[in-house]
C-alpha cells in the first residue's frame, strides 16, 4: 500500500500551485482586488509577496490567488483587511469554516422584524444600532443589505403608510441605518484604490438610503465611492464627476420621484457627462422613469455588486 506517500503527479501539481507565473494584472482580474491594493497590503501586512522578474515585474502564484479569494470572502462577511490579510491560509480557512458553521446547539437567525420595529417605536438608538451591527457581522455586508436592510426599509415604509408609526420614526430609522451603513463601508473604502464612482440623487429626491447602500456595495466590490447625497442639481453632479475624475456615475431614484421629471434630468445628465462614463440608474423608481439611451438600469443590489466587481477587475 502507498496511502501515506504523495504521488509524483500530486507533487508536481502542488509545486505548480506555488510557482510564480501570474502578473499583478492577472491576479487583480482573478480576485477583484486592484493592483494598488495588493501593493499596499504587501507593505502593510506582508502579503501577498511576489517574486520579481529581472525586468522588475511582479509574479504571483495560484496559491496566492486562492488565499486572496478567501480573503475576499472574509471581507465580504464583514471582517476588516487588517484582521484577515495577515492570516496564513490554514487559519483563514478555519475562520471561514467557523463563520459558516454555528456552534453545536446554536442556530443563527435574524432578529425578528417585530423586535426591530419595537426598537424603532421606542427610538432606542443604542439597541437598534447594536442589533443591526450584530447582524451585519453575522451575514456580511452584501447579505446584510439583502436580508435585513432592504426588508426593514420596506417594513418601516409600509408601517408609516398604514399610520402605525409617525414620520419621526421613519426619519429616526433612516438616520440610524445610514450611520450603520457608513460604519460598515469605511474599512472597505480604506482598503480600495480602484475606479471611482460618484453616487447622487437628482433634484427633488430627498431619499438618501439607496445611495448609502450603493456606496457600501461599491466599496466591497473594489470601487472607490464618492457620495454626493440627495437633491443634487444635474450641473453639480456633472461637475463632481469631472472634479473627482470618476469612471462611473450612479443615480438613485425612489418611487416618490419616478416619472417624466426624473427622466428629463437623466437626459440632461447624460448630455452633461462624457459618453464614455456609464450612468447607472437604480432604486424602485428607476424603471418607472424610463432612463434615456446611454443609461444602465440596475435591477437590485446584487446586480450592482456583480457589475461593480467586473468594472474593478477590468480596470486593474
C-alpha positions in Angstrom: 0.0 0.0 0.0 1.1 3.5 -0.8 -1.5 5.5 1.1 0.9 7.7 3.0 3.0 8.7 0.1 2.5 11.6 -2.3 2.5 10.5 -5.9 4.8 12.3 -8.4 1.8 13.7 -10.2 0.3 15.2 -7.0 3.7 16.6 -6.0 4.1 18.3 -9.4 0.6 19.8 -9.1 1.3 21.1 -5.6 4.6 22.6 -6.8 2.9 24.4 -9.7 0.4 26.0 -7.4 3.4 27.8 -5.6 5.3 28.6 -8.8 5.0 32.3 -9.5 3.7 32.8 -13.0 0.8 35.4 -12.8 1.2 39.1 -13.3 -0.3 41.6 -10.9 -2.9 42.4 -13.5 -3.9 38.8 -13.8 -4.2 38.4 -10.1 -6.3 41.6 -9.9 -8.7 40.2 -12.5 -8.9 36.9 -10.7 -9.6 38.3 -7.3 -11.2 41.7 -7.8 -8.5 43.5 -5.8 -6.8 46.3 -7.6 -3.0 46.3 -8.1 -2.7 49.3 -5.8 -4.5 47.3 -3.0 -2.2 44.4 -3.5 0.9 46.6 -3.2 -0.4 48.4 -0.1 -1.2 45.1 1.6 2.3 43.8 0.8 3.8 46.8 2.6 1.3 46.9 5.4 0.5 43.3 6.1 3.3 41.3 4.5 1.1 39.6 1.9 1.0 39.0 -1.0 4.8 39.0 -1.5 5.6 38.5 -5.2 8.8 37.3 -6.9 10.5 39.7 -9.2 11.5 39.1 -12.8 14.8 40.6 -14.0 12.6 43.4 -15.5 11.2 44.2 -12.1 7.7 43.0 -12.9 5.9 41.2 -10.1 4.9 37.5 -10.4 2.4 35.7 -8.1 1.4 32.0 -7.7 -2.0 30.4 -8.0 -1.7 29.7 -4.2 -1.6 33.5 -3.7 -4.8 33.8 -5.8 -6.5 31.1 -3.7 -5.6 32.8 -0.5 -6.7 36.2 -1.8 -10.1 34.8 -2.8 -10.6 33.6 0.7 -9.6 37.0 2.0 -12.2 38.5 -0.3 -14.8 36.1 1.1 -13.8 37.1 4.7 -14.0 40.8 3.9 -17.4 40.3 2.3 -18.6 38.7 5.6 -17.6 41.9 7.5 -14.0 41.2 8.6 -11.5 44.1 8.2 -8.5 43.7 5.9 -6.1 44.2 8.9 -7.7 41.2 10.6 -7.6 38.7 7.7 -4.9 39.6 5.3 -2.0 38.7 7.6 -3.6 35.3 8.4 -1.9 32.2 6.9 -4.1 30.2 4.6 -4.9 27.4 7.2 -6.1 29.9 9.8 -8.0 31.9 7.2 -9.8 28.7 6.0 -10.5 27.9 9.7 -12.0 31.3 10.2 -14.3 30.9 7.2 -15.4 27.5 8.4 -16.1 28.7 11.9 -18.1 31.6 10.5 -20.2 29.4 8.3 -21.0 26.6 10.8 -22.7 27.7 14.1 -21.6 26.0 17.3 -23.5 22.9 18.3 -26.9 23.7 19.5 -26.8 27.3 18.3 -28.9 28.4 15.3 -28.1 31.7 13.6 -31.3 33.6 12.9 -32.1 37.2 12.2 -33.7 39.3 14.8 -37.4 39.3 14.2 -38.7 42.3 12.3 -41.2 42.9 15.1 -38.3 43.2 17.6 -36.5 45.8 15.4 -39.8 47.7 14.8 -40.2 47.8 18.6 -36.8 49.5 18.9 -37.8 52.0 16.2 -41.0 52.8 18.0 -39.1 53.4 21.2 -36.4 55.5 19.5 -33.9 53.1 21.0 -30.8 54.3 19.2 -28.3 52.1 21.0 -30.4 49.0 20.8 -31.2 49.4 17.1 -27.6 50.2 16.1 -26.3 47.2 18.1 -28.8 44.8 16.6 -28.0 46.0 13.0 -24.3 45.8 13.5 -24.5 42.3 15.0 -26.5 41.1 12.1 -24.1 42.8 9.6 -21.2 41.0 11.3 -23.0 37.7 11.1 -24.2 38.0 7.5 -21.5 40.0 5.8 -22.3 43.4 4.1 -24.0 42.2 0.9 -26.3 39.6 2.6 -27.0 42.1 5.4 -28.3 44.5 2.8 -30.4 41.9 1.0 -31.8 40.1 4.1 -32.0 42.8 6.6 -31.6 46.4 5.4 -33.9 46.4 2.4 -36.7 44.4 4.1 -36.6 46.8 7.1 -36.8 49.9 4.8 -39.8 48.4 3.2 -41.4 47.4 6.6 -40.8 50.9 8.1 -42.3 52.5 4.9 -45.4 50.3 5.0 -45.9 50.9 8.7 -45.8 54.6 8.1 -48.2 54.3 5.2 -50.7 52.4 7.5 -50.3 55.0 10.2 -48.8 52.6 12.6 -45.7 54.9 13.1 -45.0 58.5 12.6 -42.7 60.3 10.2 -40.4 60.9 13.1 -40.0 57.1 13.5 -39.2 56.8 9.8 -36.6 59.6 10.0 -35.0 58.1 13.1 -34.7 54.7 11.5 -33.2 56.1 8.3 -30.6 58.1 10.2 -29.6 55.0 12.3 -29.4 52.7 9.3 -27.3 55.4 7.4 -24.9 55.5 10.3 -24.5 51.7 10.3 -24.0 51.6 6.5 -21.3 54.3 6.8 -19.6 52.4 9.6 -19.6 49.1 7.5 -18.3 50.9 4.4 -15.3 52.7 5.9 -13.0 49.7 6.4 -13.6 48.6 2.8 -13.2 52.1 1.5 -9.8 52.5 3.1 -8.6 49.2 1.5 -9.5 50.1 -2.1 -8.0 52.3 -4.7 -9.9 51.1 -7.7 -12.0 53.1 -10.1 -14.0 55.9 -8.7 -17.8 56.0 -8.8 -19.9 59.1 -8.0 -23.3 58.4 -6.4 -26.0 61.0 -6.3 -29.8 61.6 -6.3 -31.5 64.2 -8.6 -33.1 67.5 -7.7 -36.3 66.9 -5.7 -35.2 63.4 -4.5 -34.9 63.5 -0.7 -34.3 59.8 0.0 -30.6 59.0 0.5 -30.6 55.5 1.9 -30.3 54.0 -1.5 -27.1 55.9 -2.1 -25.6 54.7 1.2 -26.4 51.1 0.3 -24.9 51.6 -3.2 -21.8 53.1 -1.6 -21.3 50.1 0.6 -21.7 47.7 -2.3 -19.3 49.7 -4.4 -16.6 49.6 -1.7 -17.0 45.9 -1.1 -16.7 45.3 -4.8 -13.5 47.2 -5.1 -14.6 50.6 -6.3 -14.0 54.0 -4.6 -17.4 55.5 -3.9 -18.0 59.3 -3.7 -21.4 60.1 -2.3 -22.9 63.5 -3.1 -26.2 62.8 -1.4 -29.8 63.5 -2.3 -31.4 66.6 -4.0 -28.4 67.5 -6.2 -28.8 69.5 -9.4 -27.7 68.0 -12.7 -25.0 70.6 -13.2 -23.5 69.9 -9.8 -23.5 66.2 -10.3 -21.7 66.6 -13.7 -19.2 69.0 -12.0 -18.4 66.5 -9.3 -17.9 63.7 -11.8 -15.3 65.9 -13.6 -13.7 67.1 -10.4 -13.3 63.5 -9.0 -12.4 62.1 -12.4 -15.0 59.4 -11.8 -15.1 56.4 -14.0 -18.8 55.8 -13.4 -21.9 57.6 -12.1 -24.7 56.1 -10.1 -28.2 57.7 -9.6 -30.8 56.6 -7.1 -34.5 57.2 -7.8 -37.3 56.4 -5.4 -40.9 55.7 -6.2 -41.9 59.2 -5.0 -39.9 61.0 -7.7 -40.2 58.4 -10.5 -41.6 59.7 -13.8 -41.1 62.3 -16.5 -39.3 64.9 -14.3 -36.6 62.3 -13.4 -36.3 61.2 -17.0 -35.7 64.8 -18.2 -33.0 65.2 -15.5 -31.4 61.9 -16.6 -31.4 63.0 -20.2 -29.7 66.3 -19.2 -27.2 64.4 -17.1 -26.4 62.0 -20.0 -25.6 65.1 -22.2 -23.5 66.7 -19.5 -21.4 63.6 -18.6 -18.9 62.3 -21.2 -20.3 59.4 -23.2 -17.5 57.1 -22.0 -18.7 57.3 -18.4 -21.5 54.9 -17.7 -24.5 56.2 -15.8 -26.2 53.5 -13.7 -29.8 54.1 -12.5 -31.1 52.2 -9.5 -33.9 52.3 -6.9 -37.5 51.4 -7.0 -38.3 54.4 -9.3 -35.5 53.6 -11.9 -37.5 51.6 -14.4 -40.6 53.8 -14.0 -38.5 56.9 -15.0 -37.7 55.3 -18.4 -34.0 56.3 -18.4 -32.8 57.5 -21.9 -30.3 55.6 -24.0 -26.8 55.5 -22.6 -28.1 54.8 -19.1 -27.9 51.3 -17.4 -30.8 50.2 -15.2 -29.7 48.3 -12.2 -32.4 46.0 -11.0 -31.1 45.3 -7.5 -28.1 45.5 -5.2 -26.8 42.1 -6.3 -26.8 43.2 -9.9 -24.9 46.3 -9.0 -22.4 44.3 -7.0 -21.8 42.0 -10.0 -21.4 45.0 -12.3 -19.0 46.8 -9.9 -16.8 43.7 -9.5 -16.5 43.4 -13.2 -15.6 47.0 -13.5 -13.0 46.8 -10.8 -11.4 43.7 -12.4 -11.3 45.3 -15.9 -9.7 48.5 -14.6 -6.9 46.6 -12.7 
